[in-house]
Amino acid sequence: MGTVDGKTTVENSALRLVEEFAAFGPAYMKWAKSRMREGGPSYARMRLMGSLRCKGPQIMSSISTELGVTRRNVTALVDALEEEGLLRRKSHPTDRRATVIEMTERGMEKMDEMYDEHRARISEVFEGLSEEDRESLVRILGTLRGTLRERDTC
């Protein structure tokens, strides 16, 4: 194995990966947020509704943890979305201290509509990749996400 600056090729490639991920993540998020429709739902609302769409009804603390925001932020988002008829609160069946948040039928329809529109807007970032590269990227990212799940970090 070769060395550069006293580091092995493997160490250098791992460092380059860390640097690329660290730079890509924030750049992608900034770019994706810029593609959101003017006057449309905020990114935070889409994340909350997307979480409920994918995982089903959840308690507020779970949503807070998953989204990495305070419970106060989740409460404000839920209040607004409930007022619009997109979410509803329900009593937890076994824990009287917890409140379950679930999407309404209208919320499901709105989420599907928002997701389709947003996905179409942001998919252009992948246009420069061949179909083979896209499939490889999906496979690699899925593997990495699985590794993180195994280590209880996401």
Backbone hydrogen bonds, N-H to C=O, Kabsch-Sander energy under -0.5 kcal/mol:
donor,donor_aa,acceptor,acceptor_aa,energy
4,V,7,K,-2.7
7,K,4,V,-1.9
9,T,2,G,-1.4
12,N,8,T,-2.4
13,S,9,T,-2.6
14,A,10,V,-2.4
15,L,11,E,-2.3
16,R,12,N,-2.4
17,L,13,S,-2.2
18,V,14,A,-2.4
19,E,15,L,-2.5
20,E,16,R,-2.6
21,F,17,L,-2.8
22,A,18,V,-2.6
23,A,19,E,-1.9
24,F,20,E,-3.2
25,G,21,F,-2.5
27,A,23,A,-1.4
28,Y,24,F,-3.4
29,M,25,G,-2.4
30,K,26,P,-2.4
31,W,27,A,-2.3
32,A,28,Y,-3.4
33,K,29,M,-2.6
34,S,30,K,-1.6
35,R,31,W,-0.8
35,R,32,A,-0.9
36,M,33,K,-1.3
40,G,37,R,-2.4
46,M,42,S,-2.2
47,R,43,Y,-2.5
48,L,44,A,-2.3
49,M,45,R,-2.8
50,G,46,M,-2.7
51,S,47,R,-2.3
52,L,48,L,-2.0
53,R,49,M,-2.5
54,C,50,G,-2.4
55,K,51,S,-2.8
56,G,52,L,-1.9
58,Q,101,I,-2.0
60,M,99,T,-1.2
62,S,59,I,-0.6
63,I,59,I,-1.9
64,S,60,M,-2.7
65,T,61,S,-2.3
66,E,62,S,-2.7
67,L,63,I,-2.7
68,G,64,S,-1.2
69,V,64,S,-1.7
74,V,70,T,-2.0
75,T,71,R,-2.9
76,A,72,R,-2.3
77,L,73,N,-2.4
78,V,74,V,-3.1
79,D,75,T,-2.9
80,A,76,A,-2.1
81,L,77,L,-2.6
82,E,78,V,-2.9
83,E,79,D,-2.2
84,E,80,A,-1.3
85,G,82,E,-1.5
86,L,81,L,-2.7
87,L,81,L,-1.0
88,R,102,E,-2.5
90,K,100,V,-2.5
92,H,98,A,-1.5
96,R,94,T,-0.6
98,A,95,D,-1.5
100,V,90,K,-3.0
101,I,58,Q,-3.5
102,E,88,R,-2.4
104,T,86,L,-2.3
108,M,104,T,-2.4
109,E,105,E,-2.2
110,K,106,R,-2.5
111,M,107,G,-2.8
112,D,108,M,-2.4
113,E,109,E,-2.1
114,M,110,K,-2.9
115,Y,111,M,-3.1
116,D,112,D,-2.4
117,E,113,E,-2.1
118,H,114,M,-3.0
119,R,115,Y,-3.1
120,A,116,D,-1.9
121,R,117,E,-1.7
122,I,118,H,-2.4
123,S,119,R,-1.8
125,V,122,I,-1.6
126,F,123,S,-1.8
127,E,124,E,-1.5
129,L,126,F,-1.9
134,R,130,S,-2.5
135,E,131,E,-2.4
136,S,132,E,-2.3
137,L,133,D,-2.7
138,V,134,R,-2.6
139,R,135,E,-2.3
140,I,136,S,-2.9
141,L,137,L,-2.8
142,G,138,V,-2.2
143,T,139,R,-2.1
144,L,140,I,-2.5
145,R,141,L,-2.6
146,G,142,G,-2.2
147,T,143,T,-2.2
148,L,144,L,-2.3
149,R,145,R,-2.5
150,E,146,G,-2.4
151,R,147,T,-1.3
152,D,149,R,-1.8
153,T,148,L,-2.3
